Amino acid sequence: MRNGTKDRQKARVEVVIDIIKEITNKETVSEAFKDKLYAMSYDELGAFVMDLVKTRSFDENL
């Protein structure tokens, strides 16, 4: 994976984490869950965020 691609993925995951924190009022997200987010594709992250925004909740045990 090129550095640019890694940087974009990191930026995407950080945005998802910010959304999670805002919706759930959590201060932190576990490292294990962050790893799961980093393993997701662009499309998977998008679907996850759409579901998160609709349901206002998520399962850390994806």
N, CA, C and O atoms as a Tinker XYZ file with bonds, in Angstrom:
   248  protein
     1  N      0.844000   -1.166000    0.000000    73     2
     2  CA     0.000000    0.000000    0.000000    64     1     3
     3  C      0.896000    1.237000    0.000000    63     2     4     5
     4  O      1.845000    1.335000    0.778000    81     3
     5  N      0.580000    2.165000   -0.875000    73     3     6
     6  CA     1.364000    3.398000   -0.940000    64     5     7
     7  C      1.106000    4.277000    0.273000    63     6     8     9
     8  O      0.065000    4.171000    0.921000    81     7
     9  N      2.068000    5.147000    0.571000    73     7    10
    10  CA     1.916000    6.043000    1.721000    64     9    11
    11  C      0.675000    6.906000    1.603000    63    10    12    13
    12  O     -0.039000    7.103000    2.587000    81    11
    13  N      0.406000    7.428000    0.402000    73    11    14
    14  CA    -0.784000    8.252000    0.202000    64    13    15
    15  C     -2.043000    7.496000    0.546000    63    14    16    17
    16  O     -2.959000    8.055000    1.150000    81    15
    17  N     -2.101000    6.245000    0.173000    73    15    18
    18  CA    -3.268000    5.422000    0.463000    64    17    19
    19  C     -3.378000    5.175000    1.959000    63    18    20    21
    20  O     -4.475000    5.216000    2.516000    81    19
    21  N     -2.257000    4.920000    2.609000    73    19    22
    22  CA    -2.259000    4.721000    4.062000    64    21    23
    23  C     -2.714000    5.987000    4.771000    63    22    24    25
    24  O     -3.479000    5.923000    5.733000    81    23
    25  N     -2.249000    7.131000    4.299000    73    23    26
    26  CA    -2.627000    8.402000    4.908000    64    25    27
    27  C     -4.117000    8.671000    4.736000    63    26    28    29
    28  O     -4.777000    9.145000    5.660000    81    27
    29  N     -4.641000    8.370000    3.560000    73    27    30
    30  CA    -6.081000    8.572000    3.325000    64    29    31
    31  C     -6.903000    7.652000    4.212000    63    30    32    33
    32  O     -7.909000    8.072000    4.783000    81    31
    33  N     -6.477000    6.389000    4.331000    73    31    34
    34  CA    -7.202000    5.443000    5.177000    64    33    35
    35  C     -7.176000    5.905000    6.630000    63    34    36    37
    36  O     -8.188000    5.829000    7.326000    81    35
    37  N     -6.030000    6.379000    7.084000    73    35    38
    38  CA    -5.921000    6.876000    8.458000    64    37    39
    39  C     -6.862000    8.056000    8.674000    63    38    40    41
    40  O     -7.536000    8.133000    9.702000    81    39
    41  N     -6.910000    8.967000    7.720000    73    39    42
    42  CA    -7.791000   10.130000    7.830000    64    41    43
    43  C     -9.257000    9.700000    7.866000    63    42    44    45
    44  O    -10.048000   10.244000    8.637000    81    43
    45  N     -9.614000    8.735000    7.041000    73    43    46
    46  CA   -10.994000    8.239000    7.029000    64    45    47
    47  C    -11.362000    7.628000    8.372000    63    46    48    49
    48  O    -12.430000    7.908000    8.917000    81    47
    49  N    -10.477000    6.791000    8.904000    73    47    50
    50  CA   -10.750000    6.123000   10.177000    64    49    51
    51  C    -10.852000    7.158000   11.302000    63    50    52    53
    52  O    -11.701000    7.028000   12.184000    81    51
    53  N    -10.009000    8.165000   11.279000    73    51    54
    54  CA   -10.069000    9.205000   12.314000    64    53    55
    55  C    -11.398000    9.947000   12.265000    63    54    56    57
    56  O    -11.943000   10.306000   13.309000    81    55
    57  N    -11.927000   10.181000   11.064000    73    55    58
    58  CA   -13.234000   10.825000   10.937000    64    57    59
    59  C    -14.317000    9.918000   11.511000    63    58    60    61
    60  O    -15.203000   10.382000   12.229000    81    59
    61  N    -14.246000    8.622000   11.197000    73    59    62
    62  CA   -15.220000    7.667000   11.727000    64    61    63
    63  C    -15.158000    7.646000   13.257000    63    62    64    65
    64  O    -16.196000    7.623000   13.918000    81    63
    65  N    -13.969000    7.654000   13.811000    73    63    66
    66  CA   -13.809000    7.666000   15.271000    64    65    67
    67  C    -14.417000    8.936000   15.862000    63    66    68    69
    68  O    -15.077000    8.879000   16.899000    81    67
    69  N    -14.205000   10.068000   15.218000    73    67    70
    70  CA   -14.807000   11.318000   15.696000    64    69    71
    71  C    -16.333000   11.241000   15.671000    63    70    72    73
    72  O    -16.996000   11.726000   16.588000    81    71
    73  N    -16.884000   10.640000   14.637000    73    71    74
    74  CA   -18.334000   10.477000   14.543000    64    73    75
    75  C    -18.831000    9.573000   15.665000    63    74    76    77
    76  O    -19.836000    9.870000   16.310000    81    75
    77  N    -18.124000    8.471000   15.893000    73    75    78
    78  CA   -18.495000    7.557000   16.982000    64    77    79
    79  C    -18.501000    8.289000   18.312000    63    78    80    81
    80  O    -19.453000    8.168000   19.083000    81    79
    81  N    -17.450000    9.044000   18.587000    73    79    82
    82  CA   -17.350000    9.773000   19.849000    64    81    83
    83  C    -18.486000   10.783000   19.991000    63    82    84    85
    84  O    -19.058000   10.931000   21.071000    81    83
    85  N    -18.806000   11.465000   18.922000    73    83    86
    86  CA   -19.871000   12.473000   18.960000    64    85    87
    87  C    -21.228000   11.839000   19.214000    63    86    88    89
    88  O    -21.997000   12.335000   20.037000    81    87
    89  N    -21.526000   10.773000   18.534000    73    87    90
    90  CA   -22.834000   10.127000   18.653000    64    89    91
    91  C    -22.999000    9.413000   19.989000    63    90    92    93
    92  O    -24.070000    9.459000   20.594000    81    91
    93  N    -21.945000    8.756000   20.447000    73    91    94
    94  CA   -22.065000    7.941000   21.662000    64    93    95
    95  C    -21.635000    8.672000   22.928000    63    94    96    97
    96  O    -21.788000    8.143000   24.029000    81    95
    97  N    -21.107000    9.864000   22.787000    73    95    98
    98  CA   -20.586000   10.637000   23.927000    64    97    99
    99  C    -19.475000    9.889000   24.657000    63    98   100   101
   100  O    -19.290000   10.069000   25.861000    81    99
   101  N    -18.737000    9.054000   23.933000    73    99   102
   102  CA   -17.583000    8.362000   24.507000    64   101   103
   103  C    -16.345000    9.221000   24.283000    63   102   104   105
   104  O    -16.226000    9.914000   23.273000    81   103
   105  N    -15.443000    9.163000   25.228000    73   103   106
   106  CA   -14.194000    9.907000   25.106000    64   105   107
   107  C    -13.161000    9.139000   24.291000    63   106   108   109
   108  O    -12.327000    9.737000   23.611000    81   107
   109  N    -13.220000    7.816000   24.361000    73   107   110
   110  CA   -12.232000    6.993000   23.677000    64   109   111
   111  C    -12.900000    5.824000   22.967000    63   110   112   113
   112  O    -14.038000    5.454000   23.254000    81   111
   113  N    -12.152000    5.263000   22.039000    73   111   114
   114  CA   -12.540000    4.042000   21.337000    64   113   115
   115  C    -11.388000    3.063000   21.551000    63   114   116   117
   116  O    -10.223000    3.445000   21.447000    81   115
   117  N    -11.701000    1.825000   21.843000    73   115   118
   118  CA   -10.652000    0.849000   22.157000    64   117   119
   119  C     -9.704000    0.642000   20.971000    63   118   120   121
   120  O    -10.088000    0.795000   19.811000    81   119
   121  N     -8.483000    0.298000   21.289000    73   119   122
   122  CA    -7.488000    0.030000   20.249000    64   121   123
   123  C     -7.908000   -1.147000   19.374000    63   122   124   125
   124  O     -7.679000   -1.135000   18.165000    81   123
   125  N     -8.518000   -2.155000   19.976000    73   123   126
   126  CA    -8.973000   -3.316000   19.212000    64   125   127
   127  C    -10.024000   -2.899000   18.187000    63   126   128   129
   128  O    -10.018000   -3.382000   17.055000    81   127
   129  N    -10.920000   -2.007000   18.583000    73   127   130
   130  CA   -11.944000   -1.541000   17.651000    64   129   131
   131  C    -11.323000   -0.671000   16.564000    63   130   132   133
   132  O    -11.722000   -0.753000   15.402000    81   131
   133  N    -10.356000    0.158000   16.929000    73   131   134
   134  CA    -9.655000    0.966000   15.919000    64   133   135
   135  C     -9.001000    0.066000   14.883000    63   134   136   137
   136  O     -9.039000    0.362000   13.689000    81   135
   137  N     -8.404000   -1.027000   15.331000    73   135   138
   138  CA    -7.780000   -1.975000   14.401000    64   137   139
   139  C     -8.802000   -2.546000   13.431000    63   138   140   141
   140  O     -8.515000   -2.732000   12.248000    81   139
   141  N    -10.005000   -2.823000   13.945000    73   139   142
   142  CA   -11.075000   -3.334000   13.073000    64   141   143
   143  C    -11.471000   -2.289000   12.043000    63   142   144   145
   144  O    -11.730000   -2.617000   10.886000    81   143
   145  N    -11.517000   -1.027000   12.465000    73   143   146
   146  CA   -11.845000    0.038000   11.521000    64   145   147
   147  C    -10.773000    0.169000   10.449000    63   146   148   149
   148  O    -11.089000    0.342000    9.272000    81   147
   149  N     -9.510000    0.087000   10.847000    73   147   150
   150  CA    -8.415000    0.187000    9.874000    64   149   151
   151  C     -8.434000   -0.958000    8.869000    63   150   152   153
   152  O     -7.968000   -0.806000    7.740000    81   151
   153  N     -8.973000   -2.104000    9.281000    73   151   154
   154  CA    -9.032000   -3.264000    8.385000    64   153   155
   155  C    -10.175000   -3.159000    7.373000    63   154   156   157
   156  O    -10.212000   -3.905000    6.394000    81   155
   157  N    -11.101000   -2.237000    7.611000    73   155   158
   158  CA   -12.251000   -2.090000    6.717000    64   157   159
   159  C    -11.863000   -1.374000    5.432000    63   158   160   161
   160  O    -10.953000   -0.546000    5.416000    81   159
   161  N    -12.561000   -1.703000    4.368000    73   159   162
   162  CA   -12.371000   -1.014000    3.093000    64   161   163
   163  C    -13.103000    0.325000    3.137000    63   162   164   165
   164  O    -13.855000    0.612000    4.068000    81   163
   165  N    -12.870000    1.118000    2.130000    73   163   166
   166  CA   -13.545000    2.409000    1.999000    64   165   167
   167  C    -15.061000    2.214000    2.019000    63   166   168   169
   168  O    -15.771000    2.933000    2.723000    81   167
   169  N    -15.552000    1.255000    1.257000    73   167   170
   170  CA   -16.989000    0.982000    1.184000    64   169   171
   171  C    -17.535000    0.479000    2.517000    63   170   172   173
   172  O    -18.629000    0.869000    2.925000    81   171
   173  N    -16.785000   -0.378000    3.194000    73   171   174
   174  CA   -17.218000   -0.889000    4.494000    64   173   175
   175  C    -17.305000    0.230000    5.530000    63   174   176   177
   176  O    -18.245000    0.279000    6.324000    81   175
   177  N    -16.318000    1.129000    5.516000    73   175   178
   178  CA   -16.353000    2.266000    6.445000    64   177   179
   179  C    -17.570000    3.139000    6.167000    63   178   180   181
   180  O    -18.235000    3.599000    7.095000    81   179
   181  N    -17.855000    3.364000    4.904000    73   179   182
   182  CA   -19.013000    4.172000    4.528000    64   181   183
   183  C    -20.308000    3.549000    5.008000    63   182   184   185
   184  O    -21.162000    4.237000    5.567000    81   183
   185  N    -20.461000    2.245000    4.793000    73   183   186
   186  CA   -21.664000    1.540000    5.226000    64   185   187
   187  C    -21.778000    1.566000    6.756000    63   186   188   189
   188  O    -22.872000    1.732000    7.296000    81   187
   189  N    -20.653000    1.400000    7.443000    73   187   190
   190  CA   -20.644000    1.435000    8.907000    64   189   191
   191  C    -21.124000    2.795000    9.407000    63   190   192   193
   192  O    -21.958000    2.867000   10.309000    81   191
   193  N    -20.601000    3.864000    8.827000    73   191   194
   194  CA   -20.976000    5.213000    9.263000    64   193   195
   195  C    -22.450000    5.481000    8.966000    63   194   196   197
   196  O    -23.146000    6.068000    9.795000    81   195
   197  N    -22.931000    5.068000    7.813000    73   195   198
   198  CA   -24.339000    5.278000    7.481000    64   197   199
   199  C    -25.232000    4.565000    8.499000    63   198   200   201
   200  O    -26.225000    5.127000    8.960000    81   199
   201  N    -24.880000    3.341000    8.842000    73   199   202
   202  CA   -25.652000    2.588000    9.834000    64   201   203
   203  C    -25.555000    3.258000   11.205000    63   202   204   205
   204  O    -26.549000    3.356000   11.924000    81   203
   205  N    -24.372000    3.710000   11.558000    73   203   206
   206  CA   -24.159000    4.390000   12.838000    64   205   207
   207  C    -25.026000    5.638000   12.945000    63   206   208   209
   208  O    -25.643000    5.881000   13.982000    81   207
   209  N    -25.074000    6.418000   11.894000    73   207   210
   210  CA   -25.855000    7.653000   11.907000    64   209   211
   211  C    -27.348000    7.344000   11.975000    63   210   212   213
   212  O    -28.102000    8.053000   12.640000    81   211
   213  N    -27.768000    6.295000   11.292000    73   211   214
   214  CA   -29.194000    5.928000   11.309000    64   213   215
   215  C    -29.625000    5.376000   12.664000    63   214   216   217
   216  O    -30.677000    5.751000   13.180000    81   215
   217  N    -28.819000    4.489000   13.241000    73   215   218
   218  CA   -29.222000    3.799000   14.473000    64   217   219
   219  C    -28.754000    4.507000   15.743000    63   218   220   221
   220  O    -29.285000    4.268000   16.828000    81   219
   221  N    -27.755000    5.381000   15.598000    73   219   222
   222  CA   -27.168000    6.099000   16.730000    64   221   223
   223  C    -26.508000    5.163000   17.734000    63   222   224   225
   224  O    -26.355000    5.512000   18.904000    81   223
   225  N    -26.110000    3.957000   17.272000    73   223   226
   226  CA   -25.415000    3.007000   18.125000    64   225   227
   227  C    -24.549000    2.102000   17.241000    63   226   228   229
   228  O    -24.694000    2.075000   16.018000    81   227
   229  N    -23.644000    1.360000   17.895000    73   227   230
   230  CA   -22.802000    0.428000   17.155000    64   229   231
   231  C    -22.348000   -0.694000   18.079000    63   230   232   233
   232  O    -22.417000   -0.586000   19.303000    81   231
   233  N    -21.888000   -1.761000   17.464000    73   231   234
   234  CA   -21.402000   -2.924000   18.201000    64   233   235
   235  C    -19.889000   -2.963000   18.070000    63   234   236   237
   236  O    -19.371000   -3.115000   16.964000    81   235
   237  N    -19.174000   -2.827000   19.177000    73   235   238
   238  CA   -17.703000   -2.855000   19.123000    64   237   239
   239  C    -17.173000   -4.230000   18.784000    63   238   240   241
   240  O    -15.976000   -4.381000   18.539000    81   239
   241  N    -18.018000   -5.225000   18.762000    73   239   242
   242  CA   -17.587000   -6.586000   18.460000    64   241   243
   243  C    -17.880000   -6.953000   17.011000    63   242   244   245
   244  O    -18.300000   -8.075000   16.726000    81   243
   245  N    -17.665000   -6.027000   16.112000    73   243   246
   246  CA   -17.947000   -6.252000   14.685000    64   245   247
   247  C    -17.458000   -7.596000   14.202000    63   246   248
   248  O    -17.622000   -7.928000   13.028000    81   247
